[in-house]
Amino acid sequence: MSRLLWFGLSCALAVSAFGVARAGDPLPPDLTYRPLPSMPFSAAKANDEAAKPAVMQRQRELLERRYDLSDRPMQVLMSGGRKPVQGGVRVKLPAGQTWDDLDSMSPEEIRAKGLLPDGFKPVPHVKQAAGGQVFPTAEIEKIAHDEGRDLRRFDVDFDLPDQFTPEFPAPIFLTTHPELGDVSRGDLITIRNFYEYMNGIITPVQMEGLRLLLTPFPQEEFNQTEDRKVAMQSNGVACLDCHANFHTNAAFHLTPDVRPQSARFRLDTTSLRGLFNQQIHGSKRSLRSVEDFTEFEQRTAYFNGDHVSATRKGVNLPDRTNQVAMMAQMQNIIDFPPAPKLDPFGRLDPTKASEQD
């Protein structure tokens, strides 16, 4: 027997003896790194597309079981004045229970009897085993029209009804120019139009920061590799694909720094309005500045905290001094919407308050 053949046989025996997973084997639940693809892209895509109707049906049933999803708009509009806020209590109660019943019980009693409404429990990702960023339809269609990038996944769709998503595109307010009101002109700011809209309003440093925030970079599901979740090879996603116009568009993914996969919780996109006033960033309270947040998003939200996969797919590592600082400069001038009933100190002005306030 040749040395090469003997080596190959020895390796095969070692793999068998120590239980190393082969292609197609079930994956153990406690892997540290995301596994490499075990089948050709065409086969994985076909499998995902075939499973997609059942995946979405399961998610719809879960949401309908937990929540009242009817369209009940209020007379209150969102900050852009184009979309109403939904009204009413939406969490459904366990059969035979009322809110007064639950109010009369202690937390320990509710827990012991298993009466906590499911609507107060974390909402799972549409496809928890896969995770990854999922964008609402309005964002997908707008980016496809304006930039020719495809943010539509072939394995899952966005799950929330449109009436529960934020106004899109959201208005943009600047601390540096409160007199201008919404500087977005009612449009989504993209890499194609940002210069036209912001030239003369923000500084050169802020303009460069905005350009970087709008530049797409590879992400776990949106890239060039065979384990992507979009049909065509992708340039990736931009920071402001999730934080559209510096607000939230309800895009979601899984919290990046937790393992095993089943323990990771769904994380909805947060608004960047008022970011200048935040002292601690991140779900684990570990990011101490907007610069930290900006830099580590490329490792976490983009690549699930997995630097191995990030390197393989082309992670963007913005330079702390020359790029991150400029991105932070731009984020730090995003203001809250005007609040006419608040005084200059942020307190409710009693002369302008109503009973509803």
N, C-alpha and C positions, 0 to 999 in steps of 0.2 A: 504493500500500500504506500502510495507516495506521501511525502510529508504534507503537501497541500491538501490532499484528500483527508488525511488523518486530522489535520487542523480543523477542516470544515466539519468533520464528524464530531470532533471534541466540542466545538462551539455549539453544535446542535444539541448535543447531550446536556451541555451546561445550561442552555436556555430551557430545556425541558425540565431539568432537575430543579432549577431555581424559580420556575413559574413565570418567566418573562413573557409578556403578552405577545401573541402573534397577530398578524393582520386579521381583523374580523373578530378577535376574541373580545368578550366584554371587558370594559376598562374598570380597573379598581376604583372605588369611590374617593380615594384620598390622594390622588396624584398631585404633586406639587406644580408641575408644568403641564400646559395643555399639550395633548398628544399630536404628533404629526399625522397627516392624512393616511388612512389605511386603504383607500380606494381611489381610482381615477376621478377627476373632477366631474366628468360627464355622468358617472354612476352616482356620485354623491348628490349631484344636482337633481337627477331623475328621482332618486329616493326622497329627497326633501320635498320636491314638488308634488309627488304622489301622497306624501303624508300631510301636506299643508292643510287641506280642507278639514281633516280630523283635528289637527292642532288648533286651528282657529275656532272650530265648533266647540271644543273643550273649553277654550278661554271664554267664549261668549256665554256658555252655560254657567261658568264660574262667576262671571261678573253679574249676570242676571239673577243668580241665586243670592248674591250678597247685596246687590244695590237696586234701587229704583232708578232706572235709566231713562225714564220718560223725559221729554223736552218740556220744561216748565220755566221759561224765561221770566226774569224779574224786570222791573222798570229801571233797574240800575245797569248802566253800561260800563264796560271795561275802559281802560285809560285812553284808548283811541277813539272811543265813542261809536264804535261800529258793531260791537257784539255784546249781547246782554249776559249778565251773570245769571247762572241757574239758581233757582230757589228751592227751599224745602229740605227736609231731612231725607237723606238718600239711603242710609244704612237700613237694611231689613233686619227685623228682630226674629229670634227663634220662635217657632210655633207656640202660640198660647201666651206669649210674653208681651208686656207693655213697658214703656219707658218708666212709668211710675213703679212697676214691679221691680225693675232693676235698680231704680233710685233708692228703694227701701232696703236693698241688700248691701252687705259689706263686700269689698273686693274679694276677700277670701271665700265668701259664700258663692259669689258668682263663679269664681274659679273652680271651686269644689263641685258645683253642679253643672259645669260646662256650659254656662249661659252667655259667655261673652259673644256678642254678635260677630259673625265671620267678617263683616264689613270693617271691623276695627283691626283685623289681622293683616299682615303684610300681603299685598297683591303680588302673586308670582309673575315672573317674566313669562311672556307668551310661550317661550320654549326654554324652560329653566336649564335643561341639560346643555344647551348650546350657548345661551346668553347672547351678549353682543348688543350693539346699538340698534335701535329700531326708531325710525322717523315717522312722523305723521304724514298723511297723504299730501296736505297742503305744502309742506316743506319739500317733499319729494318732487312734486309737480313743478314748483317754482324753480328749484335748482336745475331740474332737467331742461326747463324752458330757457333760463337765463345763462346757464353755464354748460349745458350738455353733459353734466355728470349724472349718473344714475345712483340714487340712494335707495332704490327699491330692492329689498331682499327677496329671494325666490323661496325661502323656507318659512317666513312668517310675514304677517302684516301688522300694522298698528292696531291696537285693540279697543281703545276708548272711542265712544261716539263723538262726533264732531262738536256737539253742543257743550261738551265738557273740556274742550281744549282751549287754550288761551287765544285771544284775538291775534290774528295773523294777517300781515306782518304787524308786529307791535311798534308803537311809536318809540322814538329815541329822544331822551331829554338829557341835556348836558349841564353840569354844574358851572361850566365856564361861560355858557350862553343861555341862561334861563329865559331871557327875553325872546329867544327864537322859538320856544315851544318845541314841537316835534320836528327834528331835523331830518327825518327819514323821507319826508315828502310822501308818506303813505306807501313806500316801496320797501322791499327787502334789500338790505345792503349786502352786496356781493363783491367778489373780486373784480367783476366787470364794471361796476358802477360807483364804487366807493370814492374814487378820486373826484368824479364830477360832483357828487353830493357833498363831500366834505372839504373840498378845496376852498381855502379862505376862512374856514370855520375853526379848524383845529391846527395845531402846530406841526412842523415837520416831524418831530419825534413821535407825536401821537399818530400822525398819518402813517408812518412806518410801522408802528405797533398795530394799527388797524389792518394794514396790508398783511401782516403775518397772521393775525387772527382770522383772516378771510382766505388764507392760502391752504388748499387741501394737502394733507399728508397721509401716508399709508396708515391704516387702522386694521385691527384684527379681522374684521369681516369685509372691509373695503380696501382692496389692494391688488397686487398682481399675481398672488400665489394661488395654488390649486385648492386651498381650503377656504377661499373667500366665500361670501354668501350673496354675491351679485353675479349676474350672468356674464357680464363683460369685465375684463381687467379694469381696475379702478385706480384713479389717482389718489383716492382716499377721501377723507372728510376734513372739514375745517372746524376750528373752535366754534365759529359762529353758525355752523350748521345745527348744532344743538342749542346754543345760546343765541337764537335768531334775533337780530337787532338788539343784542345784549339782554334780552328777556328770555323767558322759557317758552318753548313751543310744544312742551309735553313729551319730547323725545325721552327715551329711557334706555338704561342698560343695567348691568348688575354691579353692585359695589365691588371694586376691583381687588381689594386687599384682604380677602377672606377665602379660605379653603376649608373643607371640600366644597365642591360646586353647589351642592344642595343647601349649604348654609349661607350662601350669598343672597342678599336681598335686593329687590328691585329699587333702582335709584332713578328718580325722575330728574330731569334737567332743572337746575336752579336758575333763578333770575340773577343777572349781574347788576341789576339796579341797586344803587347804594353800596356798591362794593367798597367804596372808600371808607365806609363807616364800620366795616367788619374787622374784628381783631383776630379771629381764629377762623380758619377755613378747613373744610373737609369733615367727613362723617366721623373720623376717629380723633378729631381735634388735634391733629398732628401737624397741620400746615399753618405756620405762623404768620404768613404774609401773602399778599396777592402774588408776589414773585414766586413763592414756593408753589402756590396753587397752579400758576401758569406753567412752571417748569415741569412739575410732576404729573400734570394731566397727560403729558405725552407718554408716560410710562404706565399710568393707571387706567384712566378712562379709555385711552386708545388701545391699550394692550393688556388689560386685566392685571397689571402689575408684573407681567411676565417679560423680563428683559431678554430672554432667549428668543421667544417668538418675535419680539419687537425688532431685534437685530436682524433676524432672518427676513422680515418683511419690509425693512427700511425705515426704522424709527427716526423721527426728527428730534434732535436734541438742541433746542434753541440756546444760544450763548447767553449766559446770565447777564453779562454786562451790556452787550450790544443789541440783544434781541429781547430777552425777557423783560428788561427794564422798560423798553419802549412799549411792549404789549401791556405791561402793568400801568404805564402812564395813560394809555387809552382807556383801560378798564376803570381806572380811578376817577374819570370825569363823567361816568354814567350816573345820572341822577334819578331820583324817584319822580313819578309824575307829579305835577303841581297839585297842591292840596289847599284850596282857597279857604277852608275853614280852620287851618292851623295858623298860629301866630309865628313870628320869626324864630321863636324858641322851640317850635315843634309841638306846642300844646294846643288843645282845642280852644278856639276863640269863642267864649260864651255868647258873644253878640251875634255870631253866625251859626250857632249850633241849633239843631232841631231836636225834637223828642226822639227821632230815630237814631241820632248820633249818640 
